[in-house]
């Protein structure tokens, strides 16, 4: 079987027959899902706002932990003892993301270190992450979840990394597959005319924009501009086409 996500469901498809089954309802689970050896699928619902789990046979998802307010890139440990993921931390919504581990009961959460798209290498005790586009590995003590020795680079190529993680996978027999390249996740504020269905830039400058809100009179837009993963609020004056800093918290 191959498991995958859509905008509103977690699904699986049988390779031998092409049989497609719905596992559960979901809401934009695009931050990732991970299928554990315990028969459970762990995923971030609502773009990572809820950390849920569901049986591979289907059913109603339940909350793995409510201590994590936002997560990315869940990955099940090879022995099925827990789930790796990226987060700003326990009960923290905004901040610099790092790699964490939670046991399958959702009780103990530990920070392991920095990096993106974590993965525990099969038949090794290596924690694999992507840092500055490079695939890095460091040995982990599975009892303490602490690093042993220093991190090392696995390949010199840049791993393509975007908003929801890096594009790589490692098989049980240590075959690495990845997309090479550099991502520039900048966005442009754009306005859509609902009558003509035409769009045009609202502001020329491209940035790492986050959430936004239009003022009641329609003349200004409050928008998050990300600086090293931390959002600062800026105000866009639409009539003057000028973006100015408002607050950095």
N, C-alpha and C positions, 0 to 999 in steps of 0.2 A: 504493500500500500504506500501511496504518497499522500501526505497531508498538506493542505494549503488553505490560504485564507482568501475571502472575498470581502466586499464592503459590508456584508451583513451576515456572513456565516463562516464557520469553520467546517471544512469538507475533507473527504478522503476519496481516493480513486484506486481501484484494484488494478494492478498492472496486467494481470493475466487475462482479465475479462473486460476491463474498461468500466466496470460497475462503479457508479458514482453514488456516494452516500453523504447526506448532511449529518454532521456531528452535533452542532448546536447553532443557535442564533448568536450573532455577535454584532458589534457596532464599531466599524473602522478598526479592525485589529491589526493594522499594518505595521506596528512596531515589532511584530514577530510572534511565532508560536513554536513550541518545542515539544516533541513527542518522547515521553520517558519510558524506560523499561518496565515501570510499574503499571503501564497501561493508562496513564493519565497524560493529557495534553495541557500544557501550561501556556497561557498567552496574556498579552496586555490588551484589554478591551478599551474602546474609546480612545484610541491613540495612546495607550499606556496609562490612562487614568485609573484603571482597575486591574489588579493582578488576580487573574482567575485561573481555575483548573476545571477540566471536564474529562469524563471517561472517554476512551477511544471508541467505545461502543455507542456513544451518544448520551443525551440526557441534559439536565439543567446545570449550567456551570455554577460553581461555588467559589467563594473568595479564598484565595490562598493566604493572603495577608492584607490587612487594611493599613499597615504601617508605611507602605510605600505608596506615595501619592502620584508618582510618575515614573515609568520604567520604559526601557528599550531593550531589544535583543535578548530575550530569554533563551537559555541554553541549558539542557539537562546534564548533570554530571554523569559520567560513564557508569558509575555504580548505582545510579538512581537515587542517591542520598539527598540531593538538593538541586537547586536551580541557580545558575549564574544569570546575572542581568546587569544592565547599566541604570544608574539612578543618581540623583543628587543626594540621597541619603534617607534615613528614617524620618518620616513626617516632614520632609522638606520637598517643596514643589519646584522652586527655582534655585539654580545654583550649578556649579561645575559638576558634570556627571563623572562617575567613576564606577569601577566594577565591584559588584556585591554578590553575596551568596545567601540564599535562604534555604533552610531545610524543608523537606516536603510537607511538614506539618505547619509551616508558616510561622514558626515560633522564634527561631534564632536567626538574626540577620547580621552578617559580618561584611566589612569592607575588605576587599582583597588588594586593590591597587588601581592604577590608572589604565587608560586605554579604551578602545571601542570594540564592539562586537565580540564579547568573550566566548571562548570555547575551550573545554578541557580535552586535551588530546588523548585519544584512545590508546591503551597499552603503555601510557606514559603518565607522569604526574605533572605534565606541562600545562600551564595556563597560557593560552594563545590569545593575544589581543592585537589590535591595529593601533599604532601610535605614529602620528605624523605621516600616515600613508604606508608605513612599513609594518610587516607582520613580525611580531615579537613573541618570544617564548620565555617563560621563567618557571623553574621547577617549584612546585607547591607541596608543602607538608599537609597531607590530607587530614591529619588529626587536628592540627592547629590552624589550618588555612593560611599559613604564613609562607612567604617566599623563601626559597633556599638558593643561595648564590645570586648571581647577577643576570639580568635579562639578556637575551641574545637575539640577533636578527636572523630570521629564517630565509627570507628571500630579499634581494635588493630592489626588486620591482615595486613600484607604487601600486597599492591595492585601491581600487576605485571605492571611494567612501562618500555616502550621501547622508541625507537627513536621518534616515532610519537605520544606518549601519553600513558595514563594509561588505563588499561582494566577494566572499570566499567560502570554501567548504573543505573539510578534511575528512577523508574516509577512514574506516577502521584499519585498513592496511596502509595508512599514511600516504595516500595520494592527495596532493593539494591541487585544488582547482580554484582559479580566481579570475576576476576581471581586472585588467591593468588599466591604469589611467589616473587622472587627477580631476576631482569634482570641484566646481565653483558654485556652491549653493546660494547664489545671490538672486534676489527676486526684484520685481519692478511693480510698484503700485499702479494699478490699471483700473480704469472705469469702463463699465459696460453699459451701452445704451440698449435698454430692454425692448425698445420699439424697432430699431434698425438692426439689432444684434451685432453692432460693431463695437470694437473696443479700441481704446487709445491710452497711452501712458498718462497717468495722473501727475507723475513726477519722474524726471529723466534719470536721476541717480539710482543705481542698483545697490542694494544692501541685503544683509541677512535680516529681513523683516520677520516679525512675529505677529502677535495679535494686534488688532486695530479697532478704532471706534470713530465714527463720523459724528461731528458736533451737531446739535439740534438744528442749527441754521444752515448746515451743509457747506460751510465755508472752510472748515478745518478738520484735520484728521489726527487723532492721537494714535501713535504707532510705536511698537517695540522695535528697537534696532539692537541687534545682538553684538556684543563686544566680548569676545572670548567666552562664549556660551552664556554670558550674563546680559539680560535685556535692560536697556535704558529706554525710557519713554521720551519720544520726540513729538513735536507738533508740526504738522505740515499745513502751511497756509496755502490753500488751493489757488486763491486769486493772485498771490505773489509768487507762487511756485518756490517757496522757501521752506526748508526743513531746519528747525531749531531745537536744541536740547531743552528738555523740560525738567526731568528728574532722573537720577541714576540709581534709583532703588525700586 
